[in-house]
């Protein structure tokens, strides 16, 4: 078993113990609506799920933008590889041609 499986089982056991110890019921009122005899654990878990969903929805625009940027960068890299394949010049990651007589960088051993 991996450490993730063990951690999951430990958390599941702790959640089960927490559920049995907090099975008291409460009344929930929101504006004109009301629900009676709701277990506290149901309120806590639904709050956690709602918070997770809200945080996920708020992050969706950023996730979509990052995926779009990643696809653009991949296309640019694929295009630069085609340039390298068709030319004998060395082109670095920024698309700058170093010329066909380029022999190395700053720490070139030849002097």
RODO-2510 file (C-alpha; in nm, 4 decimals, decimal comma):
residues 111
     n   res          X          Y          Z
     1     x     0,0000     0,0000     0,0000
     2     x     0,1202     0,3473    -0,0814
     3     x     0,1411     0,6293     0,1688
     4     x    -0,1512     0,8028    -0,0046
     5     x    -0,3750     0,5005     0,0490
     6     x    -0,2752     0,4786     0,4150
     7     x    -0,3368     0,8521     0,4663
     8     x    -0,6764     0,8205     0,2957
     9     x    -0,7778     0,5286     0,5193
    10     x    -0,6675     0,7128     0,8342
    11     x    -0,8690     1,0206     0,7325
    12     x    -1,1687     0,8004     0,6509
    13     x    -1,1526     0,6411     0,9957
    14     x    -1,1258     0,9826     1,1627
    15     x    -1,4234     1,1104     0,9605
    16     x    -1,6282     0,8064     1,0630
    17     x    -1,5474     0,8619     1,4312
    18     x    -1,6300     1,2325     1,3951
    19     x    -1,9620     1,1443     1,2306
    20     x    -2,0724     0,9099     1,5072
    21     x    -1,9743     1,1531     1,7808
    22     x    -2,1538     1,4505     1,6197
    23     x    -2,4814     1,2997     1,5115
    24     x    -2,6842     1,5619     1,6975
    25     x    -2,9531     1,7263     1,4907
    26     x    -3,0136     2,0966     1,4378
    27     x    -3,2680     2,3176     1,2643
    28     x    -3,1517     2,5207     0,9651
    29     x    -3,3228     2,8446     0,8646
    30     x    -3,2399     3,0516     0,5571
    31     x    -3,4637     3,3446     0,4642
    32     x    -3,8130     3,1893     0,4362
    33     x    -3,6960     2,8303     0,4123
    34     x    -3,6345     2,5994     0,7019
    35     x    -3,5181     2,2412     0,7502
    36     x    -3,5591     2,0598     1,0790
    37     x    -3,3644     1,7735     1,2317
    38     x    -3,0542     1,7915     1,0118
    39     x    -2,7425     1,6128     1,1431
    40     x    -2,4522     1,8458     1,2141
    41     x    -2,2175     1,6294     1,0084
    42     x    -2,4418     1,6729     0,7013
    43     x    -2,4191     2,0496     0,7396
    44     x    -2,0402     2,0367     0,7790
    45     x    -1,9822     1,8056     0,4822
    46     x    -2,2184     1,9999     0,2569
    47     x    -2,0354     2,3201     0,3548
    48     x    -1,7014     2,1607     0,2675
    49     x    -1,8315     2,0374    -0,0688
    50     x    -1,9865     2,3768    -0,1469
    51     x    -1,6618     2,5541    -0,0576
    52     x    -1,4595     2,3164    -0,2755
    53     x    -1,6963     2,3677    -0,5706
    54     x    -1,6916     2,7452    -0,5260
    55     x    -1,3112     2,7540    -0,5164
    56     x    -1,2954     2,5327    -0,8271
    57     x    -1,5386     2,7535    -1,0184
    58     x    -1,3437     3,0658    -0,9257
    59     x    -1,0223     2,9078    -1,0602
    60     x    -1,1739     2,7971    -1,3942
    61     x    -1,0900     3,1164    -1,5901
    62     x    -0,7244     3,0932    -1,4855
    63     x    -0,7092     2,7223    -1,5703
    64     x    -0,8597     2,7866    -1,9143
    65     x    -0,6120     3,0713    -1,9795
    66     x    -0,3149     2,8577    -1,8737
    67     x    -0,4266     2,5714    -2,0989
    68     x    -0,4644     2,8129    -2,3915
    69     x    -0,1161     2,9561    -2,3253
    70     x     0,0310     2,6050    -2,3011
    71     x    -0,1181     2,5064    -2,6374
    72     x     0,0222     2,8264    -2,7925
    73     x     0,3700     2,7583    -2,6529
    74     x     0,3590     2,3983    -2,7774
    75     x     0,2659     2,5186    -3,1257
    76     x     0,5509     2,7739    -3,1171
    77     x     0,7992     2,5049    -3,0109
    78     x     0,6804     2,2727    -3,2854
    79     x     0,7180     2,5558    -3,5382
    80     x     1,0710     2,6367    -3,4132
    81     x     1,1714     2,2706    -3,4487
    82     x     1,0601     2,2843    -3,8118
    83     x     1,2796     2,5913    -3,8618
    84     x     1,5772     2,4074    -3,7130
    85     x     1,5133     2,1091    -3,9360
    86     x     1,5050     2,3222    -4,2527
    87     x     1,8095     2,5441    -4,1708
    88     x     2,1645     2,4582    -4,0797
    89     x     2,1775     2,7486    -3,8329
    90     x     2,1445     2,6938    -3,4599
    91     x     1,8257     2,8489    -3,3175
    92     x     1,7920     2,8682    -2,9395
    93     x     1,4715     2,8499    -2,7316
    94     x     1,3984     3,2201    -2,7829
    95     x     1,4074     3,1842    -3,1611
    96     x     1,7338     3,3778    -3,2007
    97     x     1,9633     3,2545    -3,4729
    98     x     2,3240     3,2256    -3,3595
    99     x     2,4631     3,1885    -3,7115
   100     x     2,6229     2,8891    -3,8768
   101     x     2,9687     2,9714    -3,7352
   102     x     2,8529     2,9709    -3,3691
   103     x     3,0890     2,7599    -3,1575
   104     x     2,9592     2,7856    -2,8037
   105     x     2,8532     3,0109    -2,5213
   106     x     3,0229     3,2433    -2,2733
   107     x     3,2276     2,9669    -2,1144
   108     x     3,3647     2,8320    -2,4386
   109     x     3,6820     2,6291    -2,3791
   110     x     3,8434     2,7406    -2,7054
   111     x     4,0324     3,0682    -2,6786
***
